[in-house]
Amino acid sequence: MDPNSLTFIFLNAALINNFVLALFLGLCPFLGVSAKKETAWNMGLATMFVMLVSSISAYGINWILVKFEIEFLRLICYIAVIASAVQLVEMTVKKFSPALFRALGIFLPLITTNCAILGLALFQTFREYDFFQSLAFSTGAGVGFTIALMLMAGLREKLELAKLPTVSKGAAMGLMLAGLLSLAFMGFAGLGGSHA
């Protein structure tokens, strides 16, 4: 499979180099919001939207910065765009779903500091993706982030019914599950042949 094809870029971001389970970016919401599937799903959608807006904005910002030869402003511009996108998501969720806003709690504004969002903008810039490749990359990264949240939430819900030793309850079990999911996702590394 061609490593520059939109399909490969999408699959690479979603499965092969999953931001949470392979690159270990965005662990705070992954471990904090993944107790219930509904909350994990909504957090995944919010993060996916912020990733998409950030990716589109980063592409445009990078184009302008390169044109005027002021690439050194790249990082601060990306951070400003990410913060603005998160504020937009937060206001929308608060207005249309106050219950979801309360359920997500502190993790919704923490999307601003989610290293997966900034990593997305930086990765697509350094890989010199065009506009459509950037869209495929951000969509794949958002889908992969949501998959990781949903898998963790599903496992945690099942574990509520299991008898566990006291020492392995809570954060310890969450970290063990994260490690096992990460190992499972290593199986996707062979997708796409030698370009992975």
MODELLER restraints for C-alpha pairs under 7 A, 6 or more apart:
rsr = mdl.restraints
at = mdl.atoms
rsr.add(forms.Gaussian(group=physical.xy_distance, feature=features.Distance(at['CA:1:A'], at['CA:8:A']), mean=6.82, stdev=0.5))
rsr.add(forms.Gaussian(group=physical.xy_distance, feature=features.Distance(at['CA:1:A'], at['CA:192:A']), mean=5.20, stdev=0.5))
rsr.add(forms.Gaussian(group=physical.xy_distance, feature=features.Distance(at['CA:1:A'], at['CA:193:A']), mean=6.96, stdev=0.5))
rsr.add(forms.Gaussian(group=physical.xy_distance, feature=features.Distance(at['CA:2:A'], at['CA:8:A']), mean=6.84, stdev=0.5))
rsr.add(forms.Gaussian(group=physical.xy_distance, feature=features.Distance(at['CA:3:A'], at['CA:9:A']), mean=6.75, stdev=0.5))
rsr.add(forms.Gaussian(group=physical.xy_distance, feature=features.Distance(at['CA:3:A'], at['CA:195:A']), mean=6.25, stdev=0.5))
rsr.add(forms.Gaussian(group=physical.xy_distance, feature=features.Distance(at['CA:6:A'], at['CA:133:A']), mean=5.81, stdev=0.5))
rsr.add(forms.Gaussian(group=physical.xy_distance, feature=features.Distance(at['CA:6:A'], at['CA:136:A']), mean=5.82, stdev=0.5))
rsr.add(forms.Gaussian(group=physical.xy_distance, feature=features.Distance(at['CA:9:A'], at['CA:133:A']), mean=6.98, stdev=0.5))
rsr.add(forms.Gaussian(group=physical.xy_distance, feature=features.Distance(at['CA:9:A'], at['CA:136:A']), mean=6.26, stdev=0.5))
rsr.add(forms.Gaussian(group=physical.xy_distance, feature=features.Distance(at['CA:9:A'], at['CA:137:A']), mean=5.61, stdev=0.5))
rsr.add(forms.Gaussian(group=physical.xy_distance, feature=features.Distance(at['CA:10:A'], at['CA:136:A']), mean=5.08, stdev=0.5))
rsr.add(forms.Gaussian(group=physical.xy_distance, feature=features.Distance(at['CA:10:A'], at['CA:137:A']), mean=5.26, stdev=0.5))
rsr.add(forms.Gaussian(group=physical.xy_distance, feature=features.Distance(at['CA:10:A'], at['CA:139:A']), mean=6.84, stdev=0.5))
rsr.add(forms.Gaussian(group=physical.xy_distance, feature=features.Distance(at['CA:10:A'], at['CA:140:A']), mean=4.35, stdev=0.5))
rsr.add(forms.Gaussian(group=physical.xy_distance, feature=features.Distance(at['CA:11:A'], at['CA:140:A']), mean=6.29, stdev=0.5))
rsr.add(forms.Gaussian(group=physical.xy_distance, feature=features.Distance(at['CA:13:A'], at['CA:137:A']), mean=5.97, stdev=0.5))
rsr.add(forms.Gaussian(group=physical.xy_distance, feature=features.Distance(at['CA:13:A'], at['CA:140:A']), mean=4.91, stdev=0.5))
rsr.add(forms.Gaussian(group=physical.xy_distance, feature=features.Distance(at['CA:13:A'], at['CA:141:A']), mean=4.73, stdev=0.5))
rsr.add(forms.Gaussian(group=physical.xy_distance, feature=features.Distance(at['CA:13:A'], at['CA:144:A']), mean=6.71, stdev=0.5))
rsr.add(forms.Gaussian(group=physical.xy_distance, feature=features.Distance(at['CA:14:A'], at['CA:140:A']), mean=4.46, stdev=0.5))
rsr.add(forms.Gaussian(group=physical.xy_distance, feature=features.Distance(at['CA:14:A'], at['CA:141:A']), mean=5.07, stdev=0.5))
rsr.add(forms.Gaussian(group=physical.xy_distance, feature=features.Distance(at['CA:14:A'], at['CA:143:A']), mean=5.80, stdev=0.5))
rsr.add(forms.Gaussian(group=physical.xy_distance, feature=features.Distance(at['CA:14:A'], at['CA:144:A']), mean=3.81, stdev=0.5))
rsr.add(forms.Gaussian(group=physical.xy_distance, feature=features.Distance(at['CA:15:A'], at['CA:144:A']), mean=6.11, stdev=0.5))
rsr.add(forms.Gaussian(group=physical.xy_distance, feature=features.Distance(at['CA:15:A'], at['CA:185:A']), mean=6.86, stdev=0.5))
rsr.add(forms.Gaussian(group=physical.xy_distance, feature=features.Distance(at['CA:15:A'], at['CA:188:A']), mean=6.24, stdev=0.5))
rsr.add(forms.Gaussian(group=physical.xy_distance, feature=features.Distance(at['CA:16:A'], at['CA:188:A']), mean=5.08, stdev=0.5))
rsr.add(forms.Gaussian(group=physical.xy_distance, feature=features.Distance(at['CA:16:A'], at['CA:189:A']), mean=5.04, stdev=0.5))
rsr.add(forms.Gaussian(group=physical.xy_distance, feature=features.Distance(at['CA:17:A'], at['CA:23:A']), mean=6.37, stdev=0.5))
rsr.add(forms.Gaussian(group=physical.xy_distance, feature=features.Distance(at['CA:18:A'], at['CA:141:A']), mean=6.76, stdev=0.5))
rsr.add(forms.Gaussian(group=physical.xy_distance, feature=features.Distance(at['CA:18:A'], at['CA:144:A']), mean=5.63, stdev=0.5))
rsr.add(forms.Gaussian(group=physical.xy_distance, feature=features.Distance(at['CA:19:A'], at['CA:25:A']), mean=5.33, stdev=0.5))
rsr.add(forms.Gaussian(group=physical.xy_distance, feature=features.Distance(at['CA:19:A'], at['CA:116:A']), mean=6.44, stdev=0.5))
rsr.add(forms.Gaussian(group=physical.xy_distance, feature=features.Distance(at['CA:19:A'], at['CA:141:A']), mean=6.50, stdev=0.5))
rsr.add(forms.Gaussian(group=physical.xy_distance, feature=features.Distance(at['CA:19:A'], at['CA:145:A']), mean=6.50, stdev=0.5))
rsr.add(forms.Gaussian(group=physical.xy_distance, feature=features.Distance(at['CA:20:A'], at['CA:26:A']), mean=5.83, stdev=0.5))
rsr.add(forms.Gaussian(group=physical.xy_distance, feature=features.Distance(at['CA:20:A'], at['CA:27:A']), mean=6.26, stdev=0.5))
rsr.add(forms.Gaussian(group=physical.xy_distance, feature=features.Distance(at['CA:20:A'], at['CA:145:A']), mean=6.32, stdev=0.5))
rsr.add(forms.Gaussian(group=physical.xy_distance, feature=features.Distance(at['CA:20:A'], at['CA:148:A']), mean=6.81, stdev=0.5))
rsr.add(forms.Gaussian(group=physical.xy_distance, feature=features.Distance(at['CA:21:A'], at['CA:181:A']), mean=6.79, stdev=0.5))
rsr.add(forms.Gaussian(group=physical.xy_distance, feature=features.Distance(at['CA:21:A'], at['CA:182:A']), mean=4.56, stdev=0.5))
rsr.add(forms.Gaussian(group=physical.xy_distance, feature=features.Distance(at['CA:21:A'], at['CA:185:A']), mean=6.78, stdev=0.5))
rsr.add(forms.Gaussian(group=physical.xy_distance, feature=features.Distance(at['CA:22:A'], at['CA:182:A']), mean=6.20, stdev=0.5))
rsr.add(forms.Gaussian(group=physical.xy_distance, feature=features.Distance(at['CA:25:A'], at['CA:115:A']), mean=5.71, stdev=0.5))
rsr.add(forms.Gaussian(group=physical.xy_distance, feature=features.Distance(at['CA:25:A'], at['CA:116:A']), mean=4.87, stdev=0.5))
rsr.add(forms.Gaussian(group=physical.xy_distance, feature=features.Distance(at['CA:26:A'], at['CA:114:A']), mean=5.34, stdev=0.5))
rsr.add(forms.Gaussian(group=physical.xy_distance, feature=features.Distance(at['CA:26:A'], at['CA:115:A']), mean=5.62, stdev=0.5))
rsr.add(forms.Gaussian(group=physical.xy_distance, feature=features.Distance(at['CA:26:A'], at['CA:116:A']), mean=4.99, stdev=0.5))
rsr.add(forms.Gaussian(group=physical.xy_distance, feature=features.Distance(at['CA:29:A'], at['CA:107:A']), mean=6.23, stdev=0.5))
rsr.add(forms.Gaussian(group=physical.xy_distance, feature=features.Distance(at['CA:30:A'], at['CA:149:A']), mean=5.65, stdev=0.5))
rsr.add(forms.Gaussian(group=physical.xy_distance, feature=features.Distance(at['CA:31:A'], at['CA:174:A']), mean=6.79, stdev=0.5))
rsr.add(forms.Gaussian(group=physical.xy_distance, feature=features.Distance(at['CA:33:A'], at['CA:39:A']), mean=6.60, stdev=0.5))
rsr.add(forms.Gaussian(group=physical.xy_distance, feature=features.Distance(at['CA:33:A'], at['CA:40:A']), mean=5.80, stdev=0.5))
rsr.add(forms.Gaussian(group=physical.xy_distance, feature=features.Distance(at['CA:34:A'], at['CA:40:A']), mean=5.10, stdev=0.5))
rsr.add(forms.Gaussian(group=physical.xy_distance, feature=features.Distance(at['CA:34:A'], at['CA:149:A']), mean=5.59, stdev=0.5))
rsr.add(forms.Gaussian(group=physical.xy_distance, feature=features.Distance(at['CA:34:A'], at['CA:152:A']), mean=5.85, stdev=0.5))
rsr.add(forms.Gaussian(group=physical.xy_distance, feature=features.Distance(at['CA:34:A'], at['CA:153:A']), mean=4.45, stdev=0.5))
rsr.add(forms.Gaussian(group=physical.xy_distance, feature=features.Distance(at['CA:35:A'], at['CA:153:A']), mean=4.97, stdev=0.5))
rsr.add(forms.Gaussian(group=physical.xy_distance, feature=features.Distance(at['CA:35:A'], at['CA:156:A']), mean=5.87, stdev=0.5))
rsr.add(forms.Gaussian(group=physical.xy_distance, feature=features.Distance(at['CA:35:A'], at['CA:157:A']), mean=6.72, stdev=0.5))
rsr.add(forms.Gaussian(group=physical.xy_distance, feature=features.Distance(at['CA:36:A'], at['CA:153:A']), mean=5.20, stdev=0.5))
rsr.add(forms.Gaussian(group=physical.xy_distance, feature=features.Distance(at['CA:36:A'], at['CA:157:A']), mean=6.52, stdev=0.5))
rsr.add(forms.Gaussian(group=physical.xy_distance, feature=features.Distance(at['CA:37:A'], at['CA:150:A']), mean=5.86, stdev=0.5))
rsr.add(forms.Gaussian(group=physical.xy_distance, feature=features.Distance(at['CA:37:A'], at['CA:153:A']), mean=5.03, stdev=0.5))
rsr.add(forms.Gaussian(group=physical.xy_distance, feature=features.Distance(at['CA:37:A'], at['CA:154:A']), mean=6.11, stdev=0.5))
rsr.add(forms.Gaussian(group=physical.xy_distance, feature=features.Distance(at['CA:39:A'], at['CA:103:A']), mean=6.87, stdev=0.5))
rsr.add(forms.Gaussian(group=physical.xy_distance, feature=features.Distance(at['CA:39:A'], at['CA:104:A']), mean=6.75, stdev=0.5))
rsr.add(forms.Gaussian(group=physical.xy_distance, feature=features.Distance(at['CA:40:A'], at['CA:149:A']), mean=5.47, stdev=0.5))
rsr.add(forms.Gaussian(group=physical.xy_distance, feature=features.Distance(at['CA:40:A'], at['CA:150:A']), mean=5.80, stdev=0.5))
rsr.add(forms.Gaussian(group=physical.xy_distance, feature=features.Distance(at['CA:40:A'], at['CA:153:A']), mean=6.51, stdev=0.5))
rsr.add(forms.Gaussian(group=physical.xy_distance, feature=features.Distance(at['CA:41:A'], at['CA:146:A']), mean=6.54, stdev=0.5))
rsr.add(forms.Gaussian(group=physical.xy_distance, feature=features.Distance(at['CA:41:A'], at['CA:150:A']), mean=6.31, stdev=0.5))
rsr.add(forms.Gaussian(group=physical.xy_distance, feature=features.Distance(at['CA:44:A'], at['CA:145:A']), mean=6.41, stdev=0.5))
rsr.add(forms.Gaussian(group=physical.xy_distance, feature=features.Distance(at['CA:44:A'], at['CA:146:A']), mean=4.33, stdev=0.5))
rsr.add(forms.Gaussian(group=physical.xy_distance, feature=features.Distance(at['CA:44:A'], at['CA:149:A']), mean=6.83, stdev=0.5))
rsr.add(forms.Gaussian(group=physical.xy_distance, feature=features.Distance(at['CA:46:A'], at['CA:89:A']), mean=6.76, stdev=0.5))
rsr.add(forms.Gaussian(group=physical.xy_distance, feature=features.Distance(at['CA:47:A'], at['CA:111:A']), mean=6.87, stdev=0.5))
rsr.add(forms.Gaussian(group=physical.xy_distance, feature=features.Distance(at['CA:47:A'], at['CA:142:A']), mean=6.64, stdev=0.5))
rsr.add(forms.Gaussian(group=physical.xy_distance, feature=features.Distance(at['CA:48:A'], at['CA:139:A']), mean=6.97, stdev=0.5))
rsr.add(forms.Gaussian(group=physical.xy_distance, feature=features.Distance(at['CA:48:A'], at['CA:142:A']), mean=4.19, stdev=0.5))
rsr.add(forms.Gaussian(group=physical.xy_distance, feature=features.Distance(at['CA:48:A'], at['CA:143:A']), mean=6.92, stdev=0.5))
rsr.add(forms.Gaussian(group=physical.xy_distance, feature=features.Distance(at['CA:50:A'], at['CA:85:A']), mean=5.78, stdev=0.5))
rsr.add(forms.Gaussian(group=physical.xy_distance, feature=features.Distance(at['CA:50:A'], at['CA:86:A']), mean=6.30, stdev=0.5))
rsr.add(forms.Gaussian(group=physical.xy_distance, feature=features.Distance(at['CA:51:A'], at['CA:117:A']), mean=5.76, stdev=0.5))
rsr.add(forms.Gaussian(group=physical.xy_distance, feature=features.Distance(at['CA:51:A'], at['CA:138:A']), mean=5.81, stdev=0.5))
rsr.add(forms.Gaussian(group=physical.xy_distance, feature=features.Distance(at['CA:51:A'], at['CA:142:A']), mean=6.48, stdev=0.5))
rsr.add(forms.Gaussian(group=physical.xy_distance, feature=features.Distance(at['CA:52:A'], at['CA:135:A']), mean=6.93, stdev=0.5))
rsr.add(forms.Gaussian(group=physical.xy_distance, feature=features.Distance(at['CA:52:A'], at['CA:138:A']), mean=5.47, stdev=0.5))
rsr.add(forms.Gaussian(group=physical.xy_distance, feature=features.Distance(at['CA:52:A'], at['CA:139:A']), mean=6.50, stdev=0.5))
rsr.add(forms.Gaussian(group=physical.xy_distance, feature=features.Distance(at['CA:53:A'], at['CA:85:A']), mean=6.68, stdev=0.5))
rsr.add(forms.Gaussian(group=physical.xy_distance, feature=features.Distance(at['CA:54:A'], at['CA:81:A']), mean=6.43, stdev=0.5))
rsr.add(forms.Gaussian(group=physical.xy_distance, feature=features.Distance(at['CA:54:A'], at['CA:82:A']), mean=5.74, stdev=0.5))
rsr.add(forms.Gaussian(group=physical.xy_distance, feature=features.Distance(at['CA:54:A'], at['CA:121:A']), mean=6.70, stdev=0.5))
rsr.add(forms.Gaussian(group=physical.xy_distance, feature=features.Distance(at['CA:55:A'], at['CA:121:A']), mean=5.62, stdev=0.5))
rsr.add(forms.Gaussian(group=physical.xy_distance, feature=features.Distance(at['CA:55:A'], at['CA:134:A']), mean=6.37, stdev=0.5))
rsr.add(forms.Gaussian(group=physical.xy_distance, feature=features.Distance(at['CA:55:A'], at['CA:135:A']), mean=6.94, stdev=0.5))
rsr.add(forms.Gaussian(group=physical.xy_distance, feature=features.Distance(at['CA:55:A'], at['CA:138:A']), mean=6.14, stdev=0.5))
rsr.add(forms.Gaussian(group=physical.xy_distance, feature=features.Distance(at['CA:57:A'], at['CA:81:A']), mean=6.97, stdev=0.5))
rsr.add(forms.Gaussian(group=physical.xy_distance, feature=features.Distance(at['CA:58:A'], at['CA:78:A']), mean=6.18, stdev=0.5))
rsr.add(forms.Gaussian(group=physical.xy_distance, feature=features.Distance(at['CA:58:A'], at['CA:121:A']), mean=5.82, stdev=0.5))
rsr.add(forms.Gaussian(group=physical.xy_distance, feature=features.Distance(at['CA:59:A'], at['CA:131:A']), mean=6.72, stdev=0.5))
rsr.add(forms.Gaussian(group=physical.xy_distance, feature=features.Distance(at['CA:62:A'], at['CA:74:A']), mean=6.78, stdev=0.5))
rsr.add(forms.Gaussian(group=physical.xy_distance, feature=features.Distance(at['CA:65:A'], at['CA:71:A']), mean=5.10, stdev=0.5))
rsr.add(forms.Gaussian(group=physical.xy_distance, feature=features.Distance(at['CA:82:A'], at['CA:112:A']), mean=6.14, stdev=0.5))
rsr.add(forms.Gaussian(group=physical.xy_distance, feature=features.Distance(at['CA:83:A'], at['CA:112:A']), mean=5.26, stdev=0.5))
rsr.add(forms.Gaussian(group=physical.xy_distance, feature=features.Distance(at['CA:86:A'], at['CA:109:A']), mean=6.65, stdev=0.5))
rsr.add(forms.Gaussian(group=physical.xy_distance, feature=features.Distance(at['CA:86:A'], at['CA:111:A']), mean=6.54, stdev=0.5))
rsr.add(forms.Gaussian(group=physical.xy_distance, feature=features.Distance(at['CA:86:A'], at['CA:112:A']), mean=5.96, stdev=0.5))
rsr.add(forms.Gaussian(group=physical.xy_distance, feature=features.Distance(at['CA:90:A'], at['CA:108:A']), mean=6.68, stdev=0.5))
rsr.add(forms.Gaussian(group=physical.xy_distance, feature=features.Distance(at['CA:90:A'], at['CA:109:A']), mean=6.94, stdev=0.5))
rsr.add(forms.Gaussian(group=physical.xy_distance, feature=features.Distance(at['CA:93:A'], at['CA:101:A']), mean=5.90, stdev=0.5))
rsr.add(forms.Gaussian(group=physical.xy_distance, feature=features.Distance(at['CA:94:A'], at['CA:101:A']), mean=5.35, stdev=0.5))
rsr.add(forms.Gaussian(group=physical.xy_distance, feature=features.Distance(at['CA:120:A'], at['CA:138:A']), mean=6.89, stdev=0.5))
rsr.add(forms.Gaussian(group=physical.xy_distance, feature=features.Distance(at['CA:124:A'], at['CA:134:A']), mean=6.15, stdev=0.5))
rsr.add(forms.Gaussian(group=physical.xy_distance, feature=features.Distance(at['CA:189:A'], at['CA:196:A']), mean=6.01, stdev=0.5))
rsr.add(forms.Gaussian(group=physical.xy_distance, feature=features.Distance(at['CA:190:A'], at['CA:196:A']), mean=6.55, stdev=0.5))
